[in-house]
Amino acid sequence: MQTHFTPEQLKDPATARSNEILRSCVHCGFCTATCPTYQVLGDELDSPRGRIYLIKDMIENDRPADPQTVKHIDRCLSCLACMTTCPSGVHYMHLVDHAREYIENTYKRPLYERMLRWTLARILPYPMRFRVAMLGAKIARPFAGLIPEKRLRAMVEMAPKTIPPVSRNDDPQVFPAIGPRRKRVALMTGCAQRALNTDINDATIRVLRRLGCEVVIAEGQGCCGALTHHMGKTAESHGTAAHNIRAWHREMAGEGLDAIVINTSGCGTTVKDYGHMFRNEALAQEAAAVAAIARDISEVLIDLEVPEQDRFSQGLTVAYHAACSLQHGQQIKTYPKDLLRRVGFKVVEPEDAHLCCGSAGTYNLMQPDISKELKARKVATLEAKAPDLIAAGNIGCMMQIGSGTGIPIVHTVELIDWATGGPKPAGLGTVEAA
C-alpha cells in the first residue's frame, strides 16, 4: 500500500510504525475470509482491509476521528485471525492499537459512552472492585430483561451465578517445588480472573509445583494493562503494565526467573508485547527482558514434559476451544491439545475453530449484538461434537461460552492438574472419569 506521510509525521514513533505496517499491505483481501465481524456483518469496512483504509486515511491526513471510523474500529474484536491469514505479514495488532489511541485522543464520544468506558476501566482491572460490581449485577440479574440499554443489560447478564471465595494463593509469596527444583517461575495471577474463577491459579500452582517448579507470586504485580490498552487509554495501560515489569524484573535481578507463566491468553499476548509497548520509554530494557521470558502455561508444561497418563483413556471427550489470543495472538496452536491427549483425554475440535467466540475482553459488553451472534455460532459448533466437557485457555472465552451452553467448561490447566493428581475441577459438576 502506498503511503504519503510527511517527514514531520514520521518523527512520531507510533506513526512511523503504522507507516511500516500499512506499506506491507497488498490489498489481497485474504483477511476478509477469516474476519469474524465481516462474516457476521458482510461490510467491507468491518473487515481488516476496510479498517486499514479507514486508519490510513485518518492518520495520514492528521484529521480527528469521525463517527464512521470510530464505529468500524470499535467493532473490531482484535482477535488477530487476520494476522494468521495474511500472506504479507501485516502486523494488524500494532496498527489497530495505534488507531484506538488516536481515536481516544481526537474523538469525543457521547457522554454515556465515556461514562461506560470510564466505569469499565475503573472496575474490571481491580479484583475487589470487580467482586463488588458482580454482587450488584447478581442482585439485578432477575430483572435484566427490564433493562432497556443493551450494554448495561449485557453487564448484568455476565454476572456468574456464584462468586468464588477470595484465594490467598494470589497474595505475594513463594511456593516451593515438590521434589528437586527444576525451574523458578513467576505466576501472573491476573485481575478479572481472580474475581471470576480462583480455581485456575490454584490448579496452575499445583501442577507447576508437582513438576518441580518454585512458583513466585511477585509483590506489586496486577493487571497486565490489556483492557485499557484496547480502549486506547495508553497512559493507564502503561501505568499498570509498568507495575508488572518492575515487580517481575526485581525477581529476575534477584534470585532469577526461568519464565513468567501466564494462564490467561489475552494477558499473555499483551505481556509478550511489552517490549514493543515500552520501546521508547525509560523501562524499555526491563520491558523487553520481561517479554522475552513470558510464557503461556501450555508452553511451560510442554517444556516440563508432563508425564503421560491413562486415567481417562476410556472416556471423557474434551472439545477444545482455541482462544484467539492464544492461536492468533501468540501462535500457539497445538500445545494445549497435545497436553490434553498426553494426560489421557480424547480431544475434538469444532468447525471453524479459527473464528472468535465474541468475548474479546470487554467486547461482549460494548458490542453485545455482534458478540451474541458469534457466541451462538461458537456454541453450536462445539455442541455439534457432543463432548463431555469443553476446555479453553482464557477466562473471557470460558465465561462467554459457558453462558450459552449447558456443557461444563473449564481451563485446560485444571484438567491437566486433575489428570496428574489434583482435585476434580469444580466446574465439571457431575462429569466423572470412566
N, C-alpha and C positions, 0 to 999 in steps of 0.2 A: 504494500500500500504506500502510495506517495504521500509524504507529509511536507508541510511548509512552516515549521516552527522557526521563529527568529532566533538569532544567537542569544538575545536577551532572555527569551523564554527558556532556552535550553540551559541557562545557568541554574535553573531550579532543578535539583536532583530528581524530584518526582516527575516533572515534565520530561526530563531527559530520558528517564526510564520508560515512560509511556511512549515516547517517540520511538525508542528501540522496538518496543512490542508492536506498535502499530505498523511499523515498516516491515515486520516479519509476516504480517497477514497477507495472503494472496487471494482473498475473496472466494476461496473454493467452495465454501458452504457446507463442508463435511460436518461442521459443528451442529448444524440445524438438525441432523438426523438423531443426535443423542441429547438434545436440549429438552429437558422436561417441560419448561414453560412454552416452548414452541410446539411441543406435542399436544399440549392442552389448549393453547390459545390460537395457534396457527397464524400468528402475526410475525412477520419478518423482524419487526422491531423488538419482539420478545424472544429473539434468538441471539446467540453470541455475535454473529456477524452484524445484525442490525444494531445491537448495542455498541459495538465497536465504532460504527459510523457515527452514532449519536455522541459518543465520548470524544471522538476525534474532532467533530465539528464544534463541540462545546469548549474543549481545552485549547485547540489550535487558534480559535478566534477570540480567546480570552473573554468570553461572554458569560454572564451569570447563568446558572442552570435554569431552564424553563420547566413548566409543569409537565410537558410531554416527556422530556428526557428523564425527569425525576420518576415519573410513573413507570417507565420501562426499566430503569436501573433498579428501582425498588422491587420490581417483580423478579429480578434475578435471584436465584437461590444460592449462588456461589457454590453449586455442587461440584463444579470443575470437570464435569463429564466432557466438556468441550476441549479441555486440555489433553485428556486421554485420547480423544479422537483426532485432534489437529495434526496433520502431517508436517506442518511447518514449525511446530514448537512455539506457537503463540502463547505467551505467559499471561493468559487472561486474568488470573488471580490478582497480579500486581496492578494490572490496568484498571479493573473494576474497583479495587481498593482505593486507588488514586481518584477515580471518578466519584466515589462516595465521599471522600474527604473534600473534594472540590465542591460537591453539592452542599455539604454541611456548611461550608464557608461562604457560599454565594447565594443560597436559596433560603428564603424564609417560609417555612412550612406553616400551614394553618395552625391556629393556637392549639386545637385539640391534638393534632399530630405531634406538636412539640411537647405537650404535656405527657402524652403517652410514651414517647421515646425517652423523655427525661425520667419518667417513673420506672420504666424497664431497666434503664441504665443504673438506677439507684437501688434496685431491689435484687434482680437476678444474680449479680456477681457476689452478693453477700449472703451466705447461707442462713444466718439467723433472721435477717430481714425477709428472706425468701420463705422461710418456715412460717413466719407470722402472716405473710401475704397468702400462703397456701391455706392456712387455717381459716382466714376470712373467705377465701374462694370456696372452701369446702362447705362453709355455712351457707353461702349463697347458691351453691350448686343446684339444689332442688328448684330454684327459681330462675335458672339460666335461660329457659325458654321465654321468659318475660322481658329479658334484656334486649332492647332493640338494636343496640350498636354491636355489629358483628365481632369486632376485635375485642371489645370488653367481654362479650359472651364467650369468645374463644378462650380468654384467660381464665374465666370461671370454670369452663368445661375441662380445662387442662389439669385442674387440681386432682391429685390422686385420692383414692378412697381412704387410704390410710397414710399418715405422715410418719415416717420411720423415726425411732428414737435417735438422739444425738450419739454419735460414736466417738468415744475417747481415743480411738486409734488414729484420728485425724489431728490430734494435738502434737506439737513438736516433741519428738522422741526418737530413739533408735531401737529397732527390733533386731536382736542378734540372729545370726544364721543358725539353723538347726544342723549340727554337724560342722565339718570343716567349712570355713568361709571361702566361697569361690568368687564372689563379687560384692562390691559395696555400691548400692544404688540408692538414689533418692526417688521417692514416690510423689508424684504430683497428685494431691488429694482433690484439687478442683474446687468449684464453688457450687453450682447448681446441683451437681451430683451428690454433694454432701448433704443437701436438703432432701433430694428426691429418692435416693437409694444408697444407704450406708453399707449395704452388703457387698457392693462391688469392690470398694477399697479394702474391706476386711478380707475378702477372698484373695485379692491380689497379694496382700501382705503374707497370708498363709502359704500360698503357692511359692512365692519367692523365697521365703524362709526355708521351706521344705526342700527347695532345690539349691540351698547353700548361699543365699544372699543375705547380707546385712542390709536392712531396709531403714533408710533415714527419712523422717518427716521433718524437713528443714524449717526452722523458725523464720517467719517472715514471708513465706510463700502464700499465694492466694489465687485469685482469678487470673487466667492466662491473658486476658485482655481481648479475647476474640469477639465477645458480644459488642463492646463499644467500638472495636476496630471495624466491624462490619456495618456499623452505623455511621462511619466516617468521623467519629469523635476521637481523633488521633491523640490529643493531649491526654485524655482519660485512659485510653487503651495503653499508651506507652507508660503512663504512670503506674498502672497495676502490673504491667509486664516487667517494669524495672525492679519492682519488689522481688519478683521471682528470680530475675537474673542475679541480683545481689545475694539473695538467700542461697541459691544453688552454687554460685561462684565461691562463696565463703566455704562451702563444703568441699568444693573442688580444690581450693587452695589449702585447705586444712588436711583432713585425712584422705581426701581424694574421692572421686566417684568414677565408677565404670560406666554408668548410664543414668539418665534421668528417665524414669519409667512413667508413661502416661497411658491411662486406660480409658480415656475419653478421646476418641479420634479427632473430634472437632478441635479440642485443645492441642492435640499433637500437631496438627497441621500448622497451627499458629506458632507454637513454640519452635518448631523446626524452621520457621521463617523469621525468627528473632534477628538473625544476622542481617537480613535484608532490612527489616523494620528499623533497626538501630544503626545502620551503616554510616550515617552521617552525624551520629550523636556521641557524647562522651563515653557511653557504655558500649561502643561498637565492638571492641575486642572481647569484652566479657560476654556480650550477647552472642557473638559468633562462636565462642567456646561452648556456651550452654547449648546452642542449637546443634552443634556438632555431635553431642552425646545424647540428645533427646531421642528416645526410642518408644515406639508403641509396645505395649505389653506382649503382643504376639511376636515381635522381633526378638525380644529378650528371651521369651520361653523357647523359641526355636534355637537360639544360641545356647541355651542351657540344656538342650536336648531332653525334653520331658520324656520320662520312660513310658514305653508302650504299656497299655492296659487292655484287658479283655472283659472288664466288669460289665459293660453294656453291649457286648457283641451280639446278644440275642434280641435286642430291641432298641427302642428309643431312636426314632428318626428325627434328626435336627434339620430344620430349614434354616440355612444361614443367610442372613440379610447383610449384604456388604454396604456399610456406611459410605456415603460419598467421600467424606473427608479421609477415609482410610484407603479406598480403592482408587480414587482420583487425586485427592489432595496429597496423599503420601505414597501412592502407587504400590500399596501393599494389598495384594490380591489373593494369594494362596495360603499364606501362613496360618490364618485363623482356621481355615478348613483343614489344612494339614494337621494341625494340633488336635482338633476335634476328632478326626479319624484316628489319630495316633492313640488317643485315650479310649477308643472303642465305640464312638458314636457313628451311626450311619448319617452321612451329610447329603442333603439335597439342596439345590438352588432354584429360585423362582425364575420364571421367564422374565426377560428384560431386567436382569439383576443390576444393570448399569444405571438404571433410572432411579431418581431420588424418591424418597418416601414422603417428602414435603415438610419435614421437620425444620432442618436448616437453621438452627439457633432460635431466633425469635420470629422466623418466617411464618410459622404456623399461627402466631399471634397477630402479626402485621398484615398477612395476606391469607386470611382464613379460607376463602373460597377456593383459590388455587391449591392451597395446602390440602384441603379435604378431598379434592379430586385426585391428587397424587397419592394420598393415603389410601383411598378406596382402590385405586389400581394396584398399589403395592400389596395391600392385604389380600386382594383377590388372587394375585399370583402366588402368594405364599400359601394361602389356604388350599389352592389347587393341588399342592404337593402332599396334602393330608399328613403333615408332620405331627409328631407328638409334642414338639416344642419348637420355639424359634430362638435363635441366638443372634446377637448383634454386638458390636464393639463400641457403641456410642449411646449414652443415656438419652439424648434427644430422640434418636430413632426408636429406642425402646418405649419411650412414653408415647410417641406418635403412633406407632404400630399397635402397641398394647391397648390404646383407646379404641381401636377399630376391630379387634378380634378377641375371641374367647380362648384362643390358643396361648398358653403361657409363653412369655418371652423373658429371657434372662441374658446376662452378659456372658460372652464367651469364656471369660476367665472364671466365672462362677462354676461353669460346667467342668472346666479343667481341674479346678480345686476339688469339686465333688468326686471326680473320677480318680484323683490321686490321693484320696484320704480325708478330704474336708467334708463338712456337713452338706446335706442336700439343700440346694438353693430354695429359699422361702418362696420365691416367685413361681416355683413349679407346682405348688398346690398338691393335688392328688396324683400327679405323674410319678410313676415308680419305675425303677430299673427292672428289666426282665430277669 
